[in-house]
Amino acid sequence: MGLAVQGTPTFEPKAWQVTLLLWAVIFFAVLINTVVSRALPSAESCIMILHIVAFFGILIPLVYGGPHGSAKGVFTTFLNEGGWPNNGVSFLVGLLGPVFAFGGADGAVHNATTAVPRAMVFSIMLNGAMGLGMLLAVLFCLGDVEKVLDSPTGYPFMAIFQQAVGENGGAMAMSALIAVLAILATISWVASASRMLWSFARDRGVPGWQYISHIHPATSIPVIAIAVTTVISVLLSLINIGSSVAFNDVVSLSVVGLWSSYLVGNSLFLWRRVTGGIHDSSTALSSTFHSKHHSDLESDGTSPAHAPRLEWGPWRIPEPLGTINNIFGCLFTALILFFSMWPPMNHPDAAGMNYSVLMEGGIMMFAIVYYFVWGRRTYKGPVIEV
């Protein structure tokens, strides 16, 4: 909708129009993940190429045509627009947006023991370098801060592009690149969310796991998991019609949920490290492990994964750097979780409050009740196919 306002300043988007646009993006992502799913790997490769091309397509005009600020202004000017007691608190509260970019870095792929770590490190290095370069370019070409923040589009970067190129058409083309990449990123989000749901359903850890864990026999696609993910997304988007603030709280909840899962996994991994619960691979242990699986084999070809002792995979950080890395990860994740539940402004009213802490608490209570009432009867831990 920001592009529509940028092209037609008199246009006033309605909440229901934003919701319909969101539905269109969701259904486009579902279409790619189902009907033309075979083209998904090729599509994601093309998206990566577009991502790199768009980086230079925005960076070059921005640096060439935009106003150039001083290094002192960029590195010594701090804004506290939320009314917080000091710039440090303002900085920590503002981390919610940047950390959202780390979501999805651990998406499942084939040969996960080596492919996932390599993909995560490569993506963080590549996007980290590109992100830092773009951030510096935007800060040096920021121009009038108040004018940028008061942009009628609701997106300050569009005003920055407008200042840089001076023409509305060029600014819209640059903004369109970001909009297209955001839409295409939804494809991976739907794929990741649906397969995470399917994986947990296969482990019998969610209500209705008997149906959600079903895979289409012809395409091997978790159709029901995709459908459930889509329905939930569509229903949540309806909140935007009633209150955009409440919808933003739901978006904030996604950060809280992701980083909560990171904290749980990282903490358990750290505990295994410091207690000596992870050992080097051994033939004897591997043989016992597989024998245990076959003894517990069920009719559907799956078996609970018994892992009283964990084995190191082919990718690891040697000690003591590994433990230091996990400690830092736990501390940083806890810090992000704490401040991600804060409101964007100090002394908020009821409309400006961040209710993600309430929703996170409600979800945790539901999960605990479900586990003790029903889940513990079926959930025995991760399930593997043998």
Disulfide bonds with the S-S distance in Angstrom:
none
